[in-house]
Amino acid sequence: MTTYYSKDHEWIAVDGDVATVGITDYAQSQLGDVVYVELPDTGKALKQGDEAAVVESVKAASEVYAPIDGEVIETNAALVDSPANVNEDPEGGAWFVKLKIADKGQLAGLMDAASYKAYVETL
């Protein structure tokens, strides 16, 4: 499994034709305490940059963007009941959606962990 990162602070773990998408630890730390999560319907086709989920925190509401094109094949329904999991395990169990990858070529436009870390240090 390979993990990539977007400049919008999403992570995407790729396993074959399936990509698991969440937000980074940096993103959750910027949001503060997450109090609400809205997930898309299974079967929804997303284009790169489309809204894949909505996260509301004590500070603001933010969108989680699709880092690549894909069809939503699974959502993490546990986040709806326990949105605070986003703060507790952002790059693990608190993933938002799983996508069936439409174009693996888009992965080349994302960052690896070292590049993302360097990017965050510039912010």
DRENPA-3360 file (N, C-alpha, C; in nm, 2 decimals, always signed):
BEGIN
1 = MTTYYSKD = +0.09/-0.12/+0.00/+0.00/+0.00/+0.00/+0.09/+0.12/+0.00 ~ +0.06/+0.22/-0.09/+0.13/+0.34/-0.10/+0.04/+0.46/-0.05 ~ +0.10/+0.55/+0.02/+0.02/+0.66/+0.07/+0.07/+0.79/+0.00 ~ -0.02/+0.87/-0.05/+0.01/+1.00/-0.11/-0.06/+1.11/-0.03 ~ -0.02/+1.23/-0.06/-0.08/+1.35/+0.01/-0.11/+1.46/-0.09 ~ -0.22/+1.54/-0.06/-0.25/+1.65/-0.14/-0.22/+1.78/-0.07 ~ -0.21/+1.89/-0.15/-0.18/+2.02/-0.09/-0.30/+2.07/-0.01 ~ -0.42/+2.00/-0.03/-0.54/+2.03/+0.05/-0.54/+1.95/+0.18;
9 = HEWIAVDG = -0.43/+1.88/+0.21/-0.42/+1.81/+0.33/-0.50/+1.68/+0.34 ~ -0.53/+1.62/+0.23/-0.59/+1.49/+0.23/-0.48/+1.38/+0.22 ~ -0.49/+1.27/+0.28/-0.40/+1.16/+0.25/-0.49/+1.05/+0.17 ~ -0.42/+0.98/+0.09/-0.48/+0.88/+0.01/-0.39/+0.75/+0.01 ~ -0.44/+0.64/+0.06/-0.37/+0.52/+0.07/-0.42/+0.43/-0.05 ~ -0.33/+0.39/-0.13/-0.37/+0.31/-0.25/-0.34/+0.16/-0.23 ~ -0.44/+0.08/-0.25/-0.42/-0.07/-0.25/-0.49/-0.13/-0.37 ~ -0.41/-0.15/-0.47/-0.47/-0.20/-0.60/-0.55/-0.09/-0.67;
17 = DVATVGIT = -0.68/-0.12/-0.69/-0.76/-0.02/-0.76/-0.85/+0.06/-0.66 ~ -0.82/+0.04/-0.53/-0.90/+0.11/-0.42/-0.81/+0.21/-0.35 ~ -0.87/+0.33/-0.33/-0.80/+0.43/-0.26/-0.88/+0.47/-0.13 ~ -0.81/+0.47/-0.02/-0.88/+0.52/+0.11/-0.83/+0.66/+0.13 ~ -0.93/+0.75/+0.16/-0.91/+0.89/+0.17/-0.94/+0.94/+0.31 ~ -0.85/+1.02/+0.37/-0.88/+1.09/+0.49/-0.81/+1.22/+0.50 ~ -0.81/+1.29/+0.61/-0.73/+1.41/+0.62/-0.61/+1.39/+0.71 ~ -0.51/+1.47/+0.69/-0.39/+1.46/+0.77/-0.40/+1.51/+0.91;
25 = DYAQSQLG = -0.30/+1.47/+0.99/-0.29/+1.51/+1.13/-0.28/+1.67/+1.13 ~ -0.21/+1.72/+1.03/-0.20/+1.87/+1.03/-0.33/+1.93/+1.01 ~ -0.41/+1.87/+0.92/-0.55/+1.93/+0.89/-0.64/+1.92/+1.01 ~ -0.64/+1.81/+1.08/-0.72/+1.80/+1.20/-0.68/+1.89/+1.31 ~ -0.55/+1.92/+1.32/-0.50/+2.01/+1.42/-0.54/+2.15/+1.39 ~ -0.55/+2.19/+1.26/-0.59/+2.32/+1.22/-0.74/+2.34/+1.24 ~ -0.82/+2.23/+1.23/-0.96/+2.24/+1.24/-1.00/+2.25/+1.39 ~ -0.93/+2.19/+1.48/-0.98/+2.19/+1.62/-1.07/+2.07/+1.64;
33 = DVVYVELP = -1.15/+2.07/+1.74/-1.24/+1.96/+1.77/-1.35/+1.94/+1.67 ~ -1.35/+1.83/+1.60/-1.45/+1.80/+1.50/-1.58/+1.75/+1.57 ~ -1.69/+1.82/+1.53/-1.82/+1.79/+1.59/-1.92/+1.73/+1.49 ~ -1.89/+1.73/+1.36/-1.99/+1.68/+1.27/-1.91/+1.63/+1.14 ~ -1.96/+1.52/+1.08/-1.90/+1.48/+0.96/-2.02/+1.44/+0.86 ~ -2.01/+1.48/+0.74/-2.11/+1.45/+0.64/-2.04/+1.37/+0.53 ~ -2.09/+1.26/+0.49/-2.02/+1.17/+0.40/-2.11/+1.16/+0.27 ~ -2.04/+1.13/+0.16/-2.12/+1.12/+0.03/-2.19/+0.98/+0.02;
41 = DTGKALKQ = -2.28/+0.97/-0.07/-2.35/+0.84/-0.09/-2.26/+0.75/-0.17 ~ -2.27/+0.62/-0.13/-2.20/+0.52/-0.20/-2.25/+0.52/-0.35 ~ -2.15/+0.50/-0.44/-2.19/+0.50/-0.58/-2.17/+0.64/-0.65 ~ -2.14/+0.74/-0.57/-2.12/+0.87/-0.63/-1.99/+0.88/-0.70 ~ -1.99/+0.93/-0.82/-1.87/+0.95/-0.89/-1.81/+1.09/-0.86 ~ -1.68/+1.09/-0.82/-1.62/+1.21/-0.78/-1.50/+1.24/-0.88 ~ -1.49/+1.37/-0.92/-1.38/+1.41/-1.00/-1.28/+1.47/-0.90 ~ -1.15/+1.47/-0.94/-1.04/+1.53/-0.86/-1.08/+1.67/-0.82;
49 = GDEAAVVE = -1.08/+1.71/-0.69/-1.12/+1.84/-0.65/-1.26/+1.85/-0.60 ~ -1.34/+1.75/-0.64/-1.48/+1.76/-0.59/-1.49/+1.74/-0.44 ~ -1.60/+1.79/-0.38/-1.62/+1.78/-0.24/-1.65/+1.63/-0.21 ~ -1.57/+1.57/-0.13/-1.59/+1.42/-0.10/-1.66/+1.41/+0.04 ~ -1.65/+1.51/+0.13/-1.71/+1.50/+0.26/-1.71/+1.65/+0.32 ~ -1.78/+1.66/+0.42/-1.78/+1.79/+0.49/-1.75/+1.76/+0.64 ~ -1.66/+1.85/+0.70/-1.62/+1.84/+0.84/-1.65/+1.97/+0.90 ~ -1.72/+1.96/+1.02/-1.75/+2.08/+1.09/-1.68/+2.07/+1.23;
57 = SVKAASEV = -1.61/+2.17/+1.26/-1.54/+2.17/+1.39/-1.59/+2.29/+1.47 ~ -1.53/+2.31/+1.59/-1.57/+2.42/+1.67/-1.52/+2.55/+1.61 ~ -1.43/+2.54/+1.52/-1.38/+2.66/+1.45/-1.45/+2.70/+1.32 ~ -1.48/+2.59/+1.24/-1.53/+2.62/+1.10/-1.58/+2.49/+1.04 ~ -1.65/+2.51/+0.92/-1.69/+2.39/+0.84/-1.59/+2.39/+0.72 ~ -1.54/+2.27/+0.69/-1.45/+2.26/+0.58/-1.48/+2.14/+0.49 ~ -1.44/+2.15/+0.37/-1.47/+2.04/+0.27/-1.34/+1.95/+0.27 ~ -1.37/+1.82/+0.25/-1.26/+1.73/+0.22/-1.28/+1.70/+0.07;
65 = YAPIDGEV = -1.17/+1.72/+0.00/-1.17/+1.71/-0.15/-1.12/+1.58/-0.20 ~ -1.18/+1.53/-0.31/-1.13/+1.41/-0.37/-0.99/+1.43/-0.43 ~ -0.89/+1.36/-0.39/-0.76/+1.39/-0.44/-0.74/+1.33/-0.59 ~ -0.83/+1.24/-0.62/-0.83/+1.18/-0.76/-0.97/+1.15/-0.80 ~ -0.99/+1.12/-0.93/-1.12/+1.08/-0.98/-1.15/+0.94/-0.92 ~ -1.28/+0.91/-0.89/-1.31/+0.78/-0.85/-1.46/+0.77/-0.81 ~ -1.50/+0.64/-0.79/-1.64/+0.62/-0.75/-1.64/+0.58/-0.60 ~ -1.72/+0.64/-0.52/-1.73/+0.60/-0.38/-1.78/+0.46/-0.37;
73 = IETNAALV = -1.70/+0.37/-0.31/-1.75/+0.24/-0.29/-1.77/+0.20/-0.15 ~ -1.73/+0.29/-0.06/-1.75/+0.27/+0.09/-1.73/+0.40/+0.16 ~ -1.81/+0.42/+0.27/-1.79/+0.54/+0.35/-1.77/+0.49/+0.49 ~ -1.70/+0.57/+0.58/-1.68/+0.53/+0.71/-1.79/+0.58/+0.80 ~ -1.90/+0.51/+0.81/-2.02/+0.55/+0.88/-1.99/+0.58/+1.03 ~ -1.89/+0.51/+1.08/-1.86/+0.53/+1.22/-1.83/+0.68/+1.25 ~ -1.78/+0.75/+1.15/-1.75/+0.89/+1.18/-1.87/+0.98/+1.20 ~ -1.98/+0.94/+1.15/-2.10/+1.02/+1.16/-2.15/+1.01/+1.31;
81 = DSPANVNE = -2.13/+0.90/+1.37/-2.17/+0.88/+1.51/-2.06/+0.93/+1.61 ~ -1.93/+0.92/+1.56/-1.82/+0.96/+1.65/-1.72/+1.05/+1.57 ~ -1.77/+1.17/+1.54/-1.68/+1.26/+1.46/-1.55/+1.30/+1.53 ~ -1.54/+1.29/+1.66/-1.42/+1.32/+1.73/-1.31/+1.22/+1.69 ~ -1.34/+1.11/+1.63/-1.24/+1.01/+1.59/-1.14/+1.08/+1.49 ~ -1.19/+1.18/+1.41/-1.11/+1.25/+1.32/-0.99/+1.31/+1.39 ~ -1.01/+1.36/+1.51/-0.90/+1.42/+1.59/-0.81/+1.32/+1.65 ~ -0.87/+1.20/+1.68/-0.80/+1.10/+1.76/-0.71/+1.01/+1.67;
89 = DPEGGAWF = -0.76/+0.98/+1.55/-0.69/+0.89/+1.46/-0.70/+0.93/+1.31 ~ -0.66/+1.05/+1.28/-0.68/+1.11/+1.15/-0.62/+1.03/+1.03 ~ -0.51/+0.97/+1.05/-0.44/+0.90/+0.94/-0.44/+0.75/+0.96 ~ -0.55/+0.71/+1.03/-0.57/+0.56/+1.05/-0.72/+0.53/+1.04 ~ -0.78/+0.50/+1.15/-0.92/+0.45/+1.15/-1.02/+0.56/+1.11 ~ -0.98/+0.69/+1.11/-1.08/+0.79/+1.08/-1.08/+0.83/+0.93 ~ -1.07/+0.73/+0.84/-1.08/+0.76/+0.70/-1.22/+0.80/+0.66 ~ -1.24/+0.87/+0.55/-1.37/+0.92/+0.51/-1.44/+0.83/+0.41;
97 = VKLKIADK = -1.37/+0.81/+0.30/-1.43/+0.73/+0.19/-1.32/+0.64/+0.13 ~ -1.38/+0.53/+0.06/-1.29/+0.45/-0.02/-1.34/+0.47/-0.17 ~ -1.25/+0.49/-0.25/-1.28/+0.52/-0.40/-1.23/+0.41/-0.48 ~ -1.30/+0.37/-0.58/-1.25/+0.29/-0.69/-1.18/+0.38/-0.79 ~ -1.05/+0.37/-0.80/-0.97/+0.46/-0.87/-1.01/+0.46/-1.02 ~ -1.03/+0.58/-1.08/-1.07/+0.59/-1.22/-0.95/+0.62/-1.31 ~ -0.84/+0.69/-1.25/-0.73/+0.72/-1.33/-0.60/+0.72/-1.24 ~ -0.53/+0.61/-1.24/-0.41/+0.60/-1.15/-0.30/+0.71/-1.19;
105 = GQLAGLMD = -0.31/+0.76/-1.31/-0.22/+0.86/-1.36/-0.22/+0.99/-1.27 ~ -0.33/+1.01/-1.21/-0.35/+1.13/-1.12/-0.26/+1.12/-1.00 ~ -0.23/+1.00/-0.96/-0.15/+0.98/-0.84/-0.01/+1.05/-0.85 ~ +0.04/+1.06/-0.97/+0.17/+1.12/-1.00/+0.17/+1.27/-0.96 ~ +0.05/+1.33/-0.95/+0.05/+1.47/-0.91/+0.04/+1.50/-0.76 ~ +0.04/+1.39/-0.69/+0.03/+1.40/-0.54/+0.17/+1.39/-0.48 ~ +0.18/+1.42/-0.35/+0.31/+1.41/-0.28/+0.33/+1.29/-0.20 ~ +0.46/+1.25/-0.18/+0.49/+1.14/-0.09/+0.50/+1.20/+0.05;
113 = AASYKAYV = +0.52/+1.11/+0.15/+0.52/+1.16/+0.29/+0.63/+1.27/+0.31 ~ +0.75/+1.25/+0.26/+0.86/+1.34/+0.28/+0.83/+1.48/+0.21 ~ +0.77/+1.47/+0.09/+0.74/+1.60/+0.03/+0.63/+1.67/+0.10 ~ +0.53/+1.59/+0.15/+0.42/+1.66/+0.22/+0.47/+1.72/+0.35 ~ +0.56/+1.65/+0.42/+0.62/+1.71/+0.55/+0.69/+1.84/+0.52 ~ +0.77/+1.84/+0.41/+0.84/+1.96/+0.37/+0.74/+2.07/+0.33 ~ +0.63/+2.04/+0.26/+0.53/+2.13/+0.23/+0.47/+2.20/+0.35 ~ +0.43/+2.11/+0.45/+0.37/+2.17/+0.57/+0.46/+2.26/+0.65;
121 = ETL = +0.59/+2.23/+0.64/+0.69/+2.32/+0.71/+0.70/+2.46/+0.65 ~ +0.65/+2.47/+0.53/+0.65/+2.60/+0.46/+0.53/+2.69/+0.50 ~ +0.43/+2.62/+0.56/+0.30/+2.69/+0.59/+0.31/+2.78/+0.71;
% end
